Each structure stands twice: as C-alpha cells, then as structure tokens.
C-alpha cells in the first residue's frame, strides 16, 4: 500500500542499497575499496605507535597483567576500523616492538623468539577473529535486508493475485507503513520497483511528482510507458533490463515521457534483485535532470559556436574536450585527440616548454606565461604551423584539477600587424622624403637652374658644354627620384585638370616608342566615347610611362604590349562592400604577354624598394609611385598575373562629373611666348633660389621686384606705386608665409595674380593654407624654363 493511496496494488519493497547505505555510508573496508593500502598502513602504524607510547608509560606498573594490553587494544581497533590486512600488520608490528623493547632480556634470544611467536600468533588470531566477527555482522545485515526486500516483493505479488489472508494483510500493512516512510521521504528521486518482466510493482511519491502518474494508474503496467515512442520501438526498455542483469547495474541518461506528454531529461539507475540466484525484480531509480541538461546543452551550444578554440585538459595534460572551432583550427576530430597529451597541438620547442609549464602549474599553482608573451605556435594535423594566442584557466571537479585553454588563431592579426608595420614603414619613408624635400629641392633648383642658364650661354659643342649637360641630367634624375618618393608617399601637390586620357596616351606613345625596345610590339585600343577624368596630367603620364617600362622589362627579348582605355562602373567600395549607386569610371589597362608573376611577388609589387631586377637595374619605386599617384587621384590599381601568362595592370579612375568642361588639352608654351613686360614680385627666403628666379625672369623681359619674406615684401611695396601683375611667392617662409602675404596684399593690389612655389610636400603646403588645385602652384625643383612657362600661363589665365 502507498501512503495517501487507499487502493494501491503495488508492493512496497525498498530498493536494494549497497552495504552500509542503510546507515548513510560504508565503514572502511579493504574489500569494498574504501581503505587503500596506504591508509591501512598509516592506521596500523599510528595505532601501534600509540600503544608503544602507552606501554612505555604503563611499564612502571608492577605485574604482567598490563604488560601487553595496549598492543592488544591497538590490534583489535586497527582490525575493526581498517580491515583484516591492517590488523595483521598491526599484530606483526606489535610483536616486533614488544619482543625487541619490552621483554626481559634475561630470557635470552630463544626466549624472546618464543615470546615473539606467541605474541604474533595471538595478535594475528585476534585480528582474524575481530574482522570475521565484523564481516559476519555485515553479511547478516545484508541478508536481513535482502530477505526483507524479497518479502516485500512476495507480499506485493500475493496481493496482486488476491491470494491474501488476514495475517498477510496485517504484515503488508505493517511493511507498507515501515517502508513508505523511507521511500516517500525521498521526493527528489522516483523510486520504482519492477518485477522480473519490468512491470511496475511500487511507485513512490517522488515518481508521482516527476512523472505525473499516481501509483494506481501505473500499477501492473510495463515501465516502458516512461520511454519515448521511438525508444519503445527500438527495444530500449528491455535492453536496459538486460544490461542491468548482465552487469549488475545499468545507468543511463536519456529522455523520458511524463503523463502529460512532455519530456524530461532523466538520470536512471536500474539494479536487479536476486533471491537464491533467481531474479525476482528490479529497483528503478530516476532523477529529473532536465534543468541541468538544458544548462549543459546551452553551454555546449555556446562552446560549439565560439569562434575561438576551447580545449579542456586534465591535470595530467590529457585532452578531455575539443570544441568545433578547435577542430577547424587544428584539423583534428575531437575523437582523434581526446585522451592524447595536449602537447600534440604544439611544435617544438613549445611542446616541451608547454608541458613543463602545465605540470609546474599543476604542482604549485604558480602560473607562468607560455611562450613569448601569451603568443605561441600551433601545429595542425597536416604538419603546418600557425601563430596562436593562449589563455588558460583552472577549475576543480570531484577533487581533480582541470584546465581550460582558450586558443585564438592570430594569423590574420599577424598579417594586419605586418600590414601596419609596412604602412608605418611607408609613412616613415614619406616623412623622411618630406623632411629632406625642401632643402633638397632648393639645392636641385639651384643646380639645374644655373646649369640650364649656362647651357643657354655656352651652346658651342665642347667639353664645357658636355660637362654642363651631364650636371643638368644628373640634377633632373635626382629631381625625378625625389618626385617618385613623394608620389609613393602621396605627398606630392596635385594639379588636377579635366583631361581626355586618349589624348594623353597618344601624346605619350611617341615618347614610349623611344623607350620600348624595337622588337616589342606596342598596340593601343582607345575607346572613342571615353569619359573625361579630373587628374594631374603629369602624374598620370608618369603612371603610364612606368607601367609600360615595367611591361617592357617583362617581355624582354620580344613580345607584345597593349594599352587600352575603356569606360566602366565602380560597383564596390574599397572595403569590398557594394556601393549604393554604381559610379562611372575610366579604366586604363596596360597588358603584356611576358613572364608574369607568382602570387608571392604580386603581394609585394607595390612595396617601396622591392624589385625583381638585378642590383643596380632599378630603384624599386616605379610601381610604388604608380600606386601612390593613382590612390591620391581617387582611383585604384588592379593586378592580374600568372607565371608564364603575362600581366595586366588596370588603373581605375573616377570619371569627371557630368557637365564638366571639355578636356583641357595641353597648350605648350613656345619659346617666343615665355617672355613678357609685366611687373612681378618674387618672394623667396632662400637667397640662391631667389637670385636664380629673378635672373631667369629678367632674361625673359619681366620687371622683377624681390624680397626675402612676406614682411619685407610689404615694406618694399610700401614705397612702390606701380602695379604688380603677378606675385611669385614661396609658401613656407619665416616671419610671414606666402598665404599671409597674399591676404595682406589683397587690399593693396587686388588685381595681382598669384603663383605659389614650394619645395615642401603636400601636407606642409596645406597646413600653410594652400589647398590643392584652387591656386596656381609650381613644385620645386624647377628649371628657369619651367618657371618662365608657368609664369606665362598664369598671366595669360591658363592656370
């Protein structure tokens, strides 16, 4: 009968418990594995040592009655609490100590040996008797418990078959009352008694609370009603009983079904009940672990979806868990590495160092960072390595220590760091170029300018003429190198104009024909409906020249170079995101059928000073300059190449806005048009450069007023009543810069035009108030002819 249910047909057999569980736990026993050799030995030694100390104190008492009493007590207590083996050890140790230290030496060796044998046999017999008595008591209790359990089951069967009597009813009622108090008190567990076929005999209050059925509803039904339908069809319930009978106990976690059809995740333990080697039933204990299972599933989901590898390691360094990210990262399946030392994931020397680190941490709890910083190298299943970052945490479970390693693949981070270092290197080069550009450009202006003036005066062929020509050419090459550095660093000042790239290609092609070897075929395909672009003419011309020269080197010994222009559309932004509105572009393509490039070379072609040419055959700045110029103009460079299949460089530039003016074609200034009679104000703080500029302009017929800085220019003009047609001024000067001078001159000379000149790079010029393309600008170094041409165009309104 069940408490609270008046018509239950189920018996009340209590589930069989391990020996000692009826008292809440087991006593130490070597047979049950609860007292290991080390613990037994320790108890025996401690007990005998205490006995020896007590014996030494008692030895002052006369009479033999108390002579060996402490040792006997030590043997008895050791055997009772630590088991038979420990009792035997205590008996032998007591005999040795007593014979050696407490017997009368006058008995002689034979007498002492005899006493030792007597004491040893007595102690061994006492230990055997005590342990036998204890085991007999335990076995009697177990038999009584088994007999009572079987009796409960038999009484329940008798009640089910209606073969009852008044005496049986009284016994059953007494048994129900006695056992139900224990069974129903365990409300956290569903305790279900089954017969040998798996039919339900008893059903406690915990089972009703967990599964939702009352005892009357399930009595006599097969316990498979708790299993999902799929498990029933698969024979899982019967299989669980078979496993329990075969192994002595069966434990599993799985889904079970409540009365209302909902499912719960349960931990189930099934134990067979035997009587005279005959199966009489099963004890079925179930606990609801749905909440824990949900937490575990949630945790597994989080761990499984983590982008970082999560590796669980025990205190011996063996891998216990390996999430999906770790599997992708290292190329191993979780089953393949579970149980292996975690060092298989590391190459040398990290493998040895990492193992030593973990063992040291496990011993001392003192953490030390693995590898250099928190970064080390991982080893994939295919033997390749990759940089990783490792963070380790520790936790304790069931008395054992475990470690969780969070592993992050930092290959991309390292690549970004390399890119950042490369960008910083490029920035440093740009800063270096900008830092020396001003003084260097002033020097080149002086060298090239005076050399050109001297060449104009000494036109007759001879050694002096050739020497001057070499000096001029060297100065021009140095100026070109400076421009390349500035273009690479994107610090050159732009002078954008609306241009037709077809015209630029046609005009540049004549010069390219002289540069490219005669055995190289050069073909142009120009789109007649090409959009206009707003670019710096000289820079884009230099881009085209560099790309063609690069292609010429690739087809050395004969080949084909194609130059093509076409319209296009920019459908993606530079960050690879689709743009909202495709923008029209102009594409300038230089294609060759030369040697091509490997992927490794393609990654570095835009790096400054990187070249595949022999030493001394190139500066490595050509393609860097191309990249810098195009990006500064708002465009991009695309490269396609394969070894042996040639290369294709596509310069993509934004088209000019609709409605822009027609392309402004170059208007070369003829020699006779360089001069004029206008009055010019030249303001330059570098005396040598100023002297050159004044000399060059006066030779072309201009009236020139000079000043060393802005303040001096204002003082000079204070005593000059004539008109000033053009102010040629350096941008960065002491006392007063060029922009401040122009602002101060506006009220005094409102009609004066302005031409800015500077040896500084773009950012320095902008900081001093000269914006790109909104004023006329001449970059140093320049030749006297360049200065005269620029002055004439500004005076005529072409700039």
Secondary structure, 3 states (H helix, E strand, C coil): CECCECCCCCCCCCCCCCCCHHHCCCCCCCCCCCCCHHHHHHHHHHHHHHHHHHHHHHCCCCCHHHCCHHHHHHHHHHHHHHCHHHHHHHHHHHHHHHHHHHCCHHHHHHHHHHHHHHHHHHHHHHHHHHHHHHHHHHHHHHHHHHHHHHHHHHHHHHHHCCCCCHHHHHHHHHHHHHHHHHHHHCCCCEEEEEECCCEEEEECHHHHHHHCCCHHHHCCCEHHHHECHHHHHCCHHHHHHHHHHHHCCEEEEEEEECCCCCEEEEEEEEEEEEECCEEEEEEEEEEECHHHHHHHHHHHHHHHHCCCEEEEEECCCEEEEECHHHHHHHCCCHHHHCCCEHHHHECCCHHHHHHHHHHHHHHHCCCCCCCECCEEEEECCCCCEEEEEEEEEEEEECCEEEEEEEEEECHHHHHHHHHHHHHHHHHHHHHHHHHHHHHHHHHHHHHHHHHHHHHHHCCCCCHHHHHHHHHHHHHHHHHHHHHHHHHHCCCCCCCEEEECHHHHHHHHHHHHHHHCCCCEEEEEECCCCCCCEEEEHHHHHHHHHHHHHHHHHHCCCCEEEEEEEEEEEEEECCCCCEEEEEEEEEEEEEEECCCCCCHHHHCCCCCCCCCCCCCCCCCCCHHHHHHHHHHHCCCEEEEEECCCCCEEEEEEEEECCCCCCCCCCCCCCCHHHCCCCCEEEEECCCHHHHHHHHHHHHHCCCEEEEECCHHHHHHHHHCCCCCCCEEEEECCCCCCCHHHHHHHHCCCCCCCEEEEEECCCHHHHHHCCCCCCCCEEEECCCCHHHHHHHHHHHHHCCC
